[in-house]
Amino acid sequence: MNAANLITTDLERTRRKKRANFVPALILVLLTAVGTLLIAGVRSDLLTQPLAALGVQALLWALCLWIFPAIGVGLLFPKRWARAGLILAAIVGAFVSATGWPLGDGRLAHARPGDACLGLILGAGALLIGISWVSGAFVQRRNVCATFWISAGLVLMAFNLVTCHCPHTGLLHVVPSHIGGALTLLAVGVTVGLVLRRTSCPGRSLDRSL
């Protein structure tokens, strides 16, 4: 019983330390998101979209602000099937949010690639990666897949920002500018996270289970 109490106390102490690091980083990320939208501007039809579309965007914000990073730093431990469902929900939700289909007008063939949107998603993503670097989010857990959860949260947040800014839903615009920028940012985030893990914990044995 004493050993069990010691283990429980140690785990709770670890969780408190992680929460203490997580909350300031979350506040800084929120300020970055709000500042980005204030500078870039918000699309004029943001609040006039169908309620279902706004619900999808709210879900994506919950995933990127809380659920994905909390899994990455070790505050949430969903089962494997739940994690697969979260990933699928993020992918489908991001497509629906960016294109408006099938909840909006579905303008799938309009608009051209936009360098401004690509620059916005990469610039905002770089700031978010920097915050995660400084806060130590990438090295909070032994599980190497934590890097992917952190990076996915950052990418989804940058993707949400550009979706809230840009009213264009055409695939010729969304695929190269929004989705292309998100995939590039994901590769950068994962690379930065893995490099930080190796330099910060060179002797640590990494658990590669998802």
C-alpha angles and dihedrals in degrees: 000000000000091000091049091050091050091050092048092048091049092049092049090049089052091050091050091052091049092049090048089056095039100054098055090045090050091051091050091049091051091051090050091051094048092045092050092052092046090054098039097036133233123266112259095233096049097112096033094064119111114283090244091057091049089049091054091051091049089053091051091051090051090050096049099039101043120358103049096041092043090055090046096054095040104256095116127041109187120180120262094259090050092051091050089050092050092052092048091047090052093050096046093040093051091052093048092046094049099044101030089225126168095358099050137034092298100222090180098159102045134097132030131248112291124213090195093062092044090051091048095052093045094044095048090044092053090054091049092049088051091053091050090048093052093044092051093236094143093060101040094103136042090224106099090208087068085080090062093049092051092046092047090053092050093047093048091050093051088046090052091050094054090044090054089049103041122062095191115108102173116127091228087063103031099048100054099029107033104022094032091051091048093052091048090049091048091055091049093047094049092047093050091047094050092047091050091050093052095046095042097042107025094158099041120113107229122222107220099191115122 
